[in-house]
């Protein structure tokens, strides 16, 4: 059961949304809630690299 769920997102203003080629940043998510009488927390972080222009994407081996 989920009661009073909410998602909070911070977004850059439109004037700041053009990211430079090669920029590396992290996408992070934290989540938590009560499960019975115990507080449960989960989190995840994924690195992202901006590829723009005519750059080739890196080979992943797949």
CHARMM-style PDB file with segment names, atoms N, HN, CA, C and O in Angstrom:
ATOM      1  N   UNK     1       0.841  -1.177   0.000  1.00  0.00      PROA
ATOM      2  CA  UNK     1       0.000   0.000   0.000  1.00  0.00      PROA
ATOM      3  C   UNK     1       0.886   1.241   0.000  1.00  0.00      PROA
ATOM      4  O   UNK     1       1.921   1.282   0.665  1.00  0.00      PROA
ATOM      5  N   UNK     2       0.471   2.229  -0.740  1.00  0.00      PROA
ATOM      6  HN  UNK     2      -0.370   2.195  -1.280  1.00  0.00      PROA
ATOM      7  CA  UNK     2       1.205   3.500  -0.785  1.00  0.00      PROA
ATOM      8  C   UNK     2       0.241   4.616  -0.410  1.00  0.00      PROA
ATOM      9  O   UNK     2      -0.781   4.812  -1.067  1.00  0.00      PROA
ATOM     10  N   UNK     3       0.567   5.333   0.634  1.00  0.00      PROA
ATOM     11  HN  UNK     3       1.397   5.173   1.168  1.00  0.00      PROA
ATOM     12  CA  UNK     3      -0.235   6.473   1.070  1.00  0.00      PROA
ATOM     13  C   UNK     3       0.602   7.737   0.969  1.00  0.00      PROA
ATOM     14  O   UNK     3       1.763   7.754   1.377  1.00  0.00      PROA
ATOM     15  N   UNK     4       0.023   8.774   0.436  1.00  0.00      PROA
ATOM     16  HN  UNK     4      -0.921   8.761   0.104  1.00  0.00      PROA
ATOM     17  CA  UNK     4       0.675  10.091   0.360  1.00  0.00      PROA
ATOM     18  C   UNK     4       1.999  10.046  -0.418  1.00  0.00      PROA
ATOM     19  O   UNK     4       2.969  10.694  -0.025  1.00  0.00      PROA
ATOM     20  N   UNK     5       2.040   9.287  -1.515  1.00  0.00      PROA
ATOM     21  HN  UNK     5       1.251   8.760  -1.834  1.00  0.00      PROA
ATOM     22  CA  UNK     5       3.257   9.216  -2.330  1.00  0.00      PROA
ATOM     23  C   UNK     5       3.490  10.548  -3.029  1.00  0.00      PROA
ATOM     24  O   UNK     5       2.533  11.240  -3.376  1.00  0.00      PROA
ATOM     25  N   UNK     6       4.743  10.911  -3.238  1.00  0.00      PROA
ATOM     26  HN  UNK     6       5.521  10.349  -2.956  1.00  0.00      PROA
ATOM     27  CA  UNK     6       5.073  12.141  -3.961  1.00  0.00      PROA
ATOM     28  C   UNK     6       6.439  11.995  -4.613  1.00  0.00      PROA
ATOM     29  O   UNK     6       7.289  11.238  -4.145  1.00  0.00      PROA
ATOM     30  N   UNK     7       6.636  12.731  -5.701  1.00  0.00      PROA
ATOM     31  HN  UNK     7       5.945  13.346  -6.082  1.00  0.00      PROA
ATOM     32  CA  UNK     7       7.900  12.777  -6.411  1.00  0.00      PROA
ATOM     33  C   UNK     7       8.319  14.230  -6.492  1.00  0.00      PROA
ATOM     34  O   UNK     7       7.528  15.086  -6.888  1.00  0.00      PROA
ATOM     35  N   UNK     8       9.560  14.516  -6.121  1.00  0.00      PROA
ATOM     36  HN  UNK     8      10.202  13.821  -5.799  1.00  0.00      PROA
ATOM     37  CA  UNK     8      10.097  15.877  -6.176  1.00  0.00      PROA
ATOM     38  C   UNK     8      11.232  15.880  -7.195  1.00  0.00      PROA
ATOM     39  O   UNK     8      12.172  15.094  -7.082  1.00  0.00      PROA
ATOM     40  N   UNK     9      11.144  16.773  -8.201  1.00  0.00      PROA
ATOM     41  HN  UNK     9      10.380  17.411  -8.293  1.00  0.00      PROA
ATOM     42  CA  UNK     9      12.133  16.843  -9.272  1.00  0.00      PROA
ATOM     43  C   UNK     9      12.650  18.262  -9.371  1.00  0.00      PROA
ATOM     44  O   UNK     9      11.868  19.212  -9.383  1.00  0.00      PROA
ATOM     45  N   UNK    10      13.967  18.413  -9.443  1.00  0.00      PROA
ATOM     46  HN  UNK    10      14.602  17.641  -9.434  1.00  0.00      PROA
ATOM     47  CA  UNK    10      14.590  19.715  -9.701  1.00  0.00      PROA
ATOM     48  C   UNK    10      15.023  19.753 -11.160  1.00  0.00      PROA
ATOM     49  O   UNK    10      15.728  18.856 -11.623  1.00  0.00      PROA
ATOM     50  N   UNK    11      14.606  20.786 -11.888  1.00  0.00      PROA
ATOM     51  HN  UNK    11      14.033  21.514 -11.512  1.00  0.00      PROA
ATOM     52  CA  UNK    11      14.904  20.911 -13.310  1.00  0.00      PROA
ATOM     53  C   UNK    11      15.542  22.268 -13.561  1.00  0.00      PROA
ATOM     54  O   UNK    11      15.119  23.275 -12.993  1.00  0.00      PROA
ATOM     55  N   UNK    12      16.566  22.291 -14.418  1.00  0.00      PROA
ATOM     56  HN  UNK    12      16.910  21.473 -14.879  1.00  0.00      PROA
ATOM     57  CA  UNK    12      17.196  23.558 -14.776  1.00  0.00      PROA
ATOM     58  C   UNK    12      16.239  24.422 -15.581  1.00  0.00      PROA
ATOM     59  O   UNK    12      15.398  23.897 -16.311  1.00  0.00      PROA
ATOM     60  N   UNK    13      16.355  25.754 -15.459  1.00  0.00      PROA
ATOM     61  HN  UNK    13      17.038  26.181 -14.866  1.00  0.00      PROA
ATOM     62  CA  UNK    13      15.544  26.632 -16.319  1.00  0.00      PROA
ATOM     63  C   UNK    13      15.881  26.386 -17.791  1.00  0.00      PROA
ATOM     64  O   UNK    13      16.981  25.935 -18.113  1.00  0.00      PROA
ATOM     65  N   UNK    14      14.934  26.682 -18.675  1.00  0.00      PROA
ATOM     66  HN  UNK    14      14.041  27.048 -18.413  1.00  0.00      PROA
ATOM     67  CA  UNK    14      15.119  26.434 -20.105  1.00  0.00      PROA
ATOM     68  C   UNK    14      16.399  27.069 -20.643  1.00  0.00      PROA
ATOM     69  O   UNK    14      17.036  26.499 -21.529  1.00  0.00      PROA
ATOM     70  N   UNK    15      16.788  28.233 -20.130  1.00  0.00      PROA
ATOM     71  HN  UNK    15      16.270  28.696 -19.411  1.00  0.00      PROA
ATOM     72  CA  UNK    15      17.985  28.913 -20.621  1.00  0.00      PROA
ATOM     73  C   UNK    15      19.264  28.162 -20.263  1.00  0.00      PROA
ATOM     74  O   UNK    15      20.323  28.482 -20.804  1.00  0.00      PROA
ATOM     75  N   UNK    16      19.203  27.171 -19.366  1.00  0.00      PROA
ATOM     76  HN  UNK    16      18.343  26.911 -18.927  1.00  0.00      PROA
ATOM     77  CA  UNK    16      20.375  26.425 -18.943  1.00  0.00      PROA
ATOM     78  C   UNK    16      20.351  24.961 -19.388  1.00  0.00      PROA
ATOM     79  O   UNK    16      21.129  24.155 -18.878  1.00  0.00      PROA
ATOM     80  N   UNK    17      19.476  24.604 -20.327  1.00  0.00      PROA
ATOM     81  HN  UNK    17      18.844  25.259 -20.741  1.00  0.00      PROA
ATOM     82  CA  UNK    17      19.306  23.195 -20.664  1.00  0.00      PROA
ATOM     83  C   UNK    17      20.228  22.699 -21.761  1.00  0.00      PROA
ATOM     84  O   UNK    17      20.215  21.502 -22.047  1.00  0.00      PROA
ATOM     85  N   UNK    18      21.028  23.550 -22.393  1.00  0.00      PROA
ATOM     86  HN  UNK    18      21.038  24.523 -22.161  1.00  0.00      PROA
ATOM     87  CA  UNK    18      21.973  23.095 -23.402  1.00  0.00      PROA
ATOM     88  C   UNK    18      23.250  22.702 -22.671  1.00  0.00      PROA
ATOM     89  O   UNK    18      23.954  23.557 -22.134  1.00  0.00      PROA
ATOM     90  N   UNK    19      23.543  21.419 -22.653  1.00  0.00      PROA
ATOM     91  HN  UNK    19      22.971  20.724 -23.089  1.00  0.00      PROA
ATOM     92  CA  UNK    19      24.711  20.918 -21.935  1.00  0.00      PROA
ATOM     93  C   UNK    19      25.866  20.722 -22.912  1.00  0.00      PROA
ATOM     94  O   UNK    19      25.647  20.273 -24.037  1.00  0.00      PROA
ATOM     95  N   UNK    20      27.075  21.046 -22.507  1.00  0.00      PROA
ATOM     96  HN  UNK    20      27.253  21.410 -21.593  1.00  0.00      PROA
ATOM     97  CA  UNK    20      28.219  20.948 -23.413  1.00  0.00      PROA
ATOM     98  C   UNK    20      28.616  19.500 -23.702  1.00  0.00      PROA
ATOM     99  O   UNK    20      28.462  18.620 -22.855  1.00  0.00      PROA
ATOM    100  N   UNK    21      29.128  19.271 -24.909  1.00  0.00      PROA
ATOM    101  HN  UNK    21      29.253  19.985 -25.597  1.00  0.00      PROA
ATOM    102  CA  UNK    21      29.607  17.964 -25.311  1.00  0.00      PROA
ATOM    103  C   UNK    21      30.687  17.500 -24.333  1.00  0.00      PROA
ATOM    104  O   UNK    21      31.578  18.272 -23.977  1.00  0.00      PROA
ATOM    105  N   UNK    22      30.608  16.249 -23.903  1.00  0.00      PROA
ATOM    106  HN  UNK    22      29.885  15.623 -24.192  1.00  0.00      PROA
ATOM    107  CA  UNK    22      31.601  15.686 -22.999  1.00  0.00      PROA
ATOM    108  C   UNK    22      31.299  15.885 -21.524  1.00  0.00      PROA
ATOM    109  O   UNK    22      32.012  15.352 -20.674  1.00  0.00      PROA
ATOM    110  N   UNK    23      30.264  16.637 -21.203  1.00  0.00      PROA
ATOM    111  HN  UNK    23      29.685  17.071 -21.894  1.00  0.00      PROA
ATOM    112  CA  UNK    23      29.912  16.858 -19.798  1.00  0.00      PROA
ATOM    113  C   UNK    23      29.472  15.539 -19.163  1.00  0.00      PROA
ATOM    114  O   UNK    23      28.718  14.773 -19.764  1.00  0.00      PROA
ATOM    115  N   UNK    24      29.947  15.283 -17.950  1.00  0.00      PROA
ATOM    116  HN  UNK    24      30.559  15.905 -17.462  1.00  0.00      PROA
ATOM    117  CA  UNK    24      29.581  14.072 -17.214  1.00  0.00      PROA
ATOM    118  C   UNK    24      28.832  14.508 -15.958  1.00  0.00      PROA
ATOM    119  O   UNK    24      29.288  15.396 -15.236  1.00  0.00      PROA
ATOM    120  N   UNK    25      27.684  13.885 -15.698  1.00  0.00      PROA
ATOM    121  HN  UNK    25      27.314  13.164 -16.284  1.00  0.00      PROA
ATOM    122  CA  UNK    25      26.936  14.201 -14.486  1.00  0.00      PROA
ATOM    123  C   UNK    25      26.268  12.939 -13.965  1.00  0.00      PROA
ATOM    124  O   UNK    25      26.240  11.916 -14.649  1.00  0.00      PROA
ATOM    125  N   UNK    26      25.735  13.013 -12.763  1.00  0.00      PROA
ATOM    126  HN  UNK    26      25.758  13.844 -12.207  1.00  0.00      PROA
ATOM    127  CA  UNK    26      25.104  11.853 -12.134  1.00  0.00      PROA
ATOM    128  C   UNK    26      23.602  12.061 -12.021  1.00  0.00      PROA
ATOM    129  O   UNK    26      23.139  13.132 -11.628  1.00  0.00      PROA
ATOM    130  N   UNK    27      22.857  11.037 -12.365  1.00  0.00      PROA
ATOM    131  HN  UNK    27      23.233  10.168 -12.684  1.00  0.00      PROA
ATOM    132  CA  UNK    27      21.418  10.980 -12.097  1.00  0.00      PROA
ATOM    133  C   UNK    27      21.266  10.180 -10.809  1.00  0.00      PROA
ATOM    134  O   UNK    27      21.704   9.032 -10.741  1.00  0.00      PROA
ATOM    135  N   UNK    28      20.659  10.765  -9.797  1.00  0.00      PROA
ATOM    136  HN  UNK    28      20.303  11.698  -9.852  1.00  0.00      PROA
ATOM    137  CA  UNK    28      20.545  10.102  -8.502  1.00  0.00      PROA
ATOM    138  C   UNK    28      19.090  10.053  -8.064  1.00  0.00      PROA
ATOM    139  O   UNK    28      18.343  11.014  -8.252  1.00  0.00      PROA
ATOM    140  N   UNK    29      18.693   8.933  -7.480  1.00  0.00      PROA
ATOM    141  HN  UNK    29      19.300   8.152  -7.327  1.00  0.00      PROA
ATOM    142  CA  UNK    29      17.352   8.788  -6.935  1.00  0.00      PROA
ATOM    143  C   UNK    29      17.462   8.188  -5.534  1.00  0.00      PROA
ATOM    144  O   UNK    29      18.198   7.227  -5.307  1.00  0.00      PROA
ATOM    145  N   UNK    30      16.716   8.775  -4.603  1.00  0.00      PROA
ATOM    146  HN  UNK    30      16.118   9.555  -4.786  1.00  0.00      PROA
ATOM    147  CA  UNK    30      16.602   8.272  -3.237  1.00  0.00      PROA
ATOM    148  C   UNK    30      15.122   8.056  -2.948  1.00  0.00      PROA
ATOM    149  O   UNK    30      14.290   8.900  -3.282  1.00  0.00      PROA
ATOM    150  N   UNK    31      14.797   6.935  -2.333  1.00  0.00      PROA
ATOM    151  HN  UNK    31      15.472   6.250  -2.061  1.00  0.00      PROA
ATOM    152  CA  UNK    31      13.412   6.641  -2.008  1.00  0.00      PROA
ATOM    153  C   UNK    31      13.363   5.980  -0.632  1.00  0.00      PROA
ATOM    154  O   UNK    31      14.263   5.230  -0.253  1.00  0.00      PROA
ATOM    155  N   UNK    32      12.302   6.272   0.100  1.00  0.00      PROA
ATOM    156  HN  UNK    32      11.570   6.881  -0.207  1.00  0.00      PROA
ATOM    157  CA  UNK    32      12.181   5.670   1.424  1.00  0.00      PROA
ATOM    158  C   UNK    32      10.735   5.660   1.871  1.00  0.00      PROA
ATOM    159  O   UNK    32       9.894   6.385   1.341  1.00  0.00      PROA
ATOM    160  N   UNK    33      10.467   4.828   2.852  1.00  0.00      PROA
ATOM    161  HN  UNK    33      11.151   4.238   3.282  1.00  0.00      PROA
ATOM    162  CA  UNK    33       9.116   4.756   3.386  1.00  0.00      PROA
ATOM    163  C   UNK    33       9.027   3.736   4.501  1.00  0.00      PROA
ATOM    164  O   UNK    33       9.962   2.979   4.762  1.00  0.00      PROA
ATOM    165  N   UNK    34       7.891   3.741   5.140  1.00  0.00      PROA
ATOM    166  HN  UNK    34       7.132   4.356   4.928  1.00  0.00      PROA
ATOM    167  CA  UNK    34       7.662   2.809   6.244  1.00  0.00      PROA
ATOM    168  C   UNK    34       7.146   1.471   5.705  1.00  0.00      PROA
ATOM    169  O   UNK    34       6.247   1.437   4.866  1.00  0.00      PROA
ATOM    170  N   UNK    35       7.718   0.387   6.190  1.00  0.00      PROA
ATOM    171  HN  UNK    35       8.449   0.415   6.872  1.00  0.00      PROA
ATOM    172  CA  UNK    35       7.250  -0.970   5.891  1.00  0.00      PROA
ATOM    173  C   UNK    35       6.974  -1.619   7.236  1.00  0.00      PROA
ATOM    174  O   UNK    35       7.892  -2.089   7.908  1.00  0.00      PROA
ATOM    175  N   UNK    36       5.706  -1.642   7.626  1.00  0.00      PROA
ATOM    176  HN  UNK    36       4.960  -1.260   7.081  1.00  0.00      PROA
ATOM    177  CA  UNK    36       5.362  -2.084   8.983  1.00  0.00      PROA
ATOM    178  C   UNK    36       5.838  -1.037   9.977  1.00  0.00      PROA
ATOM    179  O   UNK    36       5.394   0.110   9.936  1.00  0.00      PROA
ATOM    180  N   UNK    37       6.738  -1.427  10.868  1.00  0.00      PROA
ATOM    181  HN  UNK    37       7.099  -2.359  10.901  1.00  0.00      PROA
ATOM    182  CA  UNK    37       7.285  -0.475  11.846  1.00  0.00      PROA
ATOM    183  C   UNK    37       8.725  -0.083  11.509  1.00  0.00      PROA
ATOM    184  O   UNK    37       9.392   0.588  12.297  1.00  0.00      PROA
ATOM    185  N   UNK    38       9.201  -0.508  10.329  1.00  0.00      PROA
ATOM    186  HN  UNK    38       8.660  -1.054   9.689  1.00  0.00      PROA
ATOM    187  CA  UNK    38      10.593  -0.271   9.944  1.00  0.00      PROA
ATOM    188  C   UNK    38      10.671   0.735   8.801  1.00  0.00      PROA
ATOM    189  O   UNK    38       9.888   0.663   7.854  1.00  0.00      PROA
ATOM    190  N   UNK    39      11.617   1.676   8.887  1.00  0.00      PROA
ATOM    191  HN  UNK    39      12.253   1.734   9.657  1.00  0.00      PROA
ATOM    192  CA  UNK    39      11.872   2.635   7.826  1.00  0.00      PROA
ATOM    193  C   UNK    39      12.803   1.982   6.819  1.00  0.00      PROA
ATOM    194  O   UNK    39      13.878   1.513   7.193  1.00  0.00      PROA
ATOM    195  N   UNK    40      12.409   1.940   5.526  1.00  0.00      PROA
ATOM    196  HN  UNK    40      11.536   2.322   5.222  1.00  0.00      PROA
ATOM    197  CA  UNK    40      13.184   1.294   4.475  1.00  0.00      PROA
ATOM    198  C   UNK    40      13.645   2.359   3.488  1.00  0.00      PROA
ATOM    199  O   UNK    40      12.862   3.221   3.088  1.00  0.00      PROA
ATOM    200  N   UNK    41      14.920   2.300   3.094  1.00  0.00      PROA
ATOM    201  HN  UNK    41      15.556   1.600   3.419  1.00  0.00      PROA
ATOM    202  CA  UNK    41      15.499   3.299   2.187  1.00  0.00      PROA
ATOM    203  C   UNK    41      16.170   2.569   1.022  1.00  0.00      PROA
ATOM    204  O   UNK    41      16.811   1.535   1.211  1.00  0.00      PROA
ATOM    205  N   UNK    42      16.014   3.122  -0.183  1.00  0.00      PROA
ATOM    206  HN  UNK    42      15.494   3.962  -0.337  1.00  0.00      PROA
ATOM    207  CA  UNK    42      16.712   2.620  -1.358  1.00  0.00      PROA
ATOM    208  C   UNK    42      17.256   3.796  -2.144  1.00  0.00      PROA
ATOM    209  O   UNK    42      16.658   4.872  -2.143  1.00  0.00      PROA
ATOM    210  N   UNK    43      18.392   3.602  -2.821  1.00  0.00      PROA
ATOM    211  HN  UNK    43      18.877   2.728  -2.822  1.00  0.00      PROA
ATOM    212  CA  UNK    43      18.934   4.668  -3.658  1.00  0.00      PROA
ATOM    213  C   UNK    43      19.711   4.075  -4.817  1.00  0.00      PROA
ATOM    214  O   UNK    43      20.128   2.917  -4.788  1.00  0.00      PROA
ATOM    215  N   UNK    44      19.893   4.897  -5.833  1.00  0.00      PROA
ATOM    216  HN  UNK    44      19.554   5.838  -5.856  1.00  0.00      PROA
ATOM    217  CA  UNK    44      20.613   4.477  -7.027  1.00  0.00      PROA
ATOM    218  C   UNK    44      21.243   5.700  -7.674  1.00  0.00      PROA
ATOM    219  O   UNK    44      20.674   6.791  -7.637  1.00  0.00      PROA
ATOM    220  N   UNK    45      22.415   5.519  -8.264  1.00  0.00      PROA
ATOM    221  HN  UNK    45      22.877   4.633  -8.294  1.00  0.00      PROA
ATOM    222  CA  UNK    45      23.092   6.595  -8.983  1.00  0.00      PROA
ATOM    223  C   UNK    45      23.601   6.038 -10.308  1.00  0.00      PROA
ATOM    224  O   UNK    45      24.185   4.955 -10.350  1.00  0.00      PROA
ATOM    225  N   UNK    46      23.378   6.781 -11.385  1.00  0.00      PROA
ATOM    226  HN  UNK    46      22.903   7.660 -11.351  1.00  0.00      PROA
ATOM    227  CA  UNK    46      23.866   6.394 -12.711  1.00  0.00      PROA
ATOM    228  C   UNK    46      24.603   7.572 -13.325  1.00  0.00      PROA
ATOM    229  O   UNK    46      24.078   8.685 -13.356  1.00  0.00      PROA
ATOM    230  N   UNK    47      25.810   7.339 -13.813  1.00  0.00      PROA
ATOM    231  HN  UNK    47      26.237   6.435 -13.788  1.00  0.00      PROA
ATOM    232  CA  UNK    47      26.575   8.382 -14.493  1.00  0.00      PROA
ATOM    233  C   UNK    47      26.115   8.538 -15.928  1.00  0.00      PROA
ATOM    234  O   UNK    47      25.776   7.556 -16.588  1.00  0.00      PROA
ATOM    235  N   UNK    48      26.103   9.768 -16.412  1.00  0.00      PROA
ATOM    236  HN  UNK    48      26.378  10.566 -15.876  1.00  0.00      PROA
ATOM    237  CA  UNK    48      25.667  10.076 -17.775  1.00  0.00      PROA
ATOM    238  C   UNK    48      26.681  10.999 -18.428  1.00  0.00      PROA
ATOM    239  O   UNK    48      27.146  11.951 -17.801  1.00  0.00      PROA
ATOM    240  N   UNK    49      27.030  10.731 -19.681  1.00  0.00      PROA
ATOM    241  HN  UNK    49      26.652   9.958 -20.191  1.00  0.00      PROA
ATOM    242  CA  UNK    49      27.936  11.584 -20.448  1.00  0.00      PROA
ATOM    243  C   UNK    49      27.173  12.160 -21.631  1.00  0.00      PROA
ATOM    244  O   UNK    49      26.462  11.434 -22.326  1.00  0.00      PROA
ATOM    245  N   UNK    50      27.318  13.464 -21.863  1.00  0.00      PROA
ATOM    246  HN  UNK    50      27.896  14.053 -21.299  1.00  0.00      PROA
ATOM    247  CA  UNK    50      26.663  14.128 -22.998  1.00  0.00      PROA
ATOM    248  C   UNK    50      27.491  13.912 -24.258  1.00  0.00      PROA
ATOM    249  O   UNK    50      28.683  14.219 -24.287  1.00  0.00      PROA
ATOM    250  N   UNK    51      26.852  13.380 -25.301  1.00  0.00      PROA
ATOM    251  HN  UNK    51      25.884  13.130 -25.278  1.00  0.00      PROA
ATOM    252  CA  UNK    51      27.481  13.218 -26.608  1.00  0.00      PROA
ATOM    253  C   UNK    51      26.702  14.061 -27.590  1.00  0.00      PROA
ATOM    254  O   UNK    51      25.523  13.799 -27.829  1.00  0.00      PROA
ATOM    255  N   UNK    52      27.346  15.082 -28.174  1.00  0.00      PROA
ATOM    256  HN  UNK    52      28.303  15.294 -27.981  1.00  0.00      PROA
ATOM    257  CA  UNK    52      26.657  15.961 -29.107  1.00  0.00      PROA
ATOM    258  C   UNK    52      27.397  16.047 -30.431  1.00  0.00      PROA
ATOM    259  O   UNK    52      28.509  15.539 -30.571  1.00  0.00      PROA
ATOM    260  N   UNK    53      26.776  16.685 -31.382  1.00  0.00      PROA
ATOM    261  HN  UNK    53      25.872  17.098 -31.268  1.00  0.00      PROA
ATOM    262  CA  UNK    53      27.412  16.876 -32.681  1.00  0.00      PROA
ATOM    263  C   UNK    53      27.564  15.574 -33.440  1.00  0.00      PROA
ATOM    264  O   UNK    53      26.663  14.736 -33.433  1.00  0.00      PROA
ATOM    265  N   UNK    54      28.700  15.402 -34.094  1.00  0.00      PROA
ATOM    266  HN  UNK    54      29.433  16.083 -34.100  1.00  0.00      PROA
ATOM    267  CA  UNK    54      28.944  14.220 -34.922  1.00  0.00      PROA
ATOM    268  C   UNK    54      29.793  13.173 -34.208  1.00  0.00      PROA
ATOM    269  O   UNK    54      30.381  12.310 -34.860  1.00  0.00      PROA
ATOM    270  N   UNK    55      29.865  13.235 -32.895  1.00  0.00      PROA
ATOM    271  HN  UNK    55      29.387  13.936 -32.366  1.00  0.00      PROA
ATOM    272  CA  UNK    55      30.668  12.264 -32.154  1.00  0.00      PROA
ATOM    273  C   UNK    55      30.041  10.879 -32.228  1.00  0.00      PROA
ATOM    274  O   UNK    55      28.819  10.731 -32.192  1.00  0.00      PROA
ATOM    275  N   UNK    56      30.902   9.866 -32.332  1.00  0.00      PROA
ATOM    276  HN  UNK    56      31.895   9.986 -32.361  1.00  0.00      PROA
ATOM    277  CA  UNK    56      30.430   8.480 -32.295  1.00  0.00      PROA
ATOM    278  C   UNK    56      30.238   8.063 -30.845  1.00  0.00      PROA
ATOM    279  O   UNK    56      31.002   8.468 -29.969  1.00  0.00      PROA
ATOM    280  N   UNK    57      29.221   7.258 -30.596  1.00  0.00      PROA
ATOM    281  HN  UNK    57      28.600   6.929 -31.307  1.00  0.00      PROA
ATOM    282  CA  UNK    57      28.991   6.738 -29.250  1.00  0.00      PROA
ATOM    283  C   UNK    57      30.032   5.652 -28.958  1.00  0.00      PROA
ATOM    284  O   UNK    57      30.469   4.956 -29.874  1.00  0.00      PROA
ATOM    285  N   UNK    58      30.429   5.502 -27.696  1.00  0.00      PROA
ATOM    286  HN  UNK    58      30.074   6.067 -26.952  1.00  0.00      PROA
ATOM    287  CA  UNK    58      31.440   4.483 -27.356  1.00  0.00      PROA
ATOM    288  C   UNK    58      30.889   3.073 -27.570  1.00  0.00      PROA
ATOM    289  O   UNK    58      29.683   2.849 -27.464  1.00  0.00      PROA
ATOM    290  N   UNK    59      31.779   2.125 -27.870  1.00  0.00      PROA
ATOM    291  HN  UNK    59      32.758   2.307 -27.956  1.00  0.00      PROA
ATOM    292  CA  UNK    59      31.405   0.731 -28.041  1.00  0.00      PROA
ATOM    293  C   UNK    59      31.215   0.098 -26.664  1.00  0.00      PROA
ATOM    294  O   UNK    59      32.029   0.307 -25.764  1.00  0.00      PROA
ATOM    295  N   UNK    60      30.146  -0.671 -26.502  1.00  0.00      PROA
ATOM    296  HN  UNK    60      29.484  -0.841 -27.232  1.00  0.00      PROA
ATOM    297  CA  UNK    60      29.864  -1.294 -25.209  1.00  0.00      PROA
ATOM    298  C   UNK    60      30.242  -2.763 -25.153  1.00  0.00      PROA
ATOM    299  O   UNK    60      30.268  -3.345 -24.069  1.00  0.00      PROA
ATOM    300  N   UNK    61      30.531  -3.368 -26.275  1.00  0.00      PROA
ATOM    301  HN  UNK    61      30.509  -2.895 -27.156  1.00  0.00      PROA
ATOM    302  CA  UNK    61      30.839  -4.792 -26.303  1.00  0.00      PROA
ATOM    303  C   UNK    61      29.625  -5.663 -26.587  1.00  0.00      PROA
ATOM    304  O   UNK    61      29.765  -6.882 -26.680  1.00  0.00      PROA
ATOM    305  N   UNK    62      28.443  -5.082 -26.727  1.00  0.00      PROA
ATOM    306  HN  UNK    62      28.330  -4.091 -26.651  1.00  0.00      PROA
ATOM    307  CA  UNK    62      27.243  -5.852 -27.023  1.00  0.00      PROA
ATOM    308  C   UNK    62      26.982  -5.849 -28.499  1.00  0.00      PROA
ATOM    309  OT1 UNK    62      26.008  -6.448 -28.955  1.00  0.00      PROA
TER     310      UNK     62
END
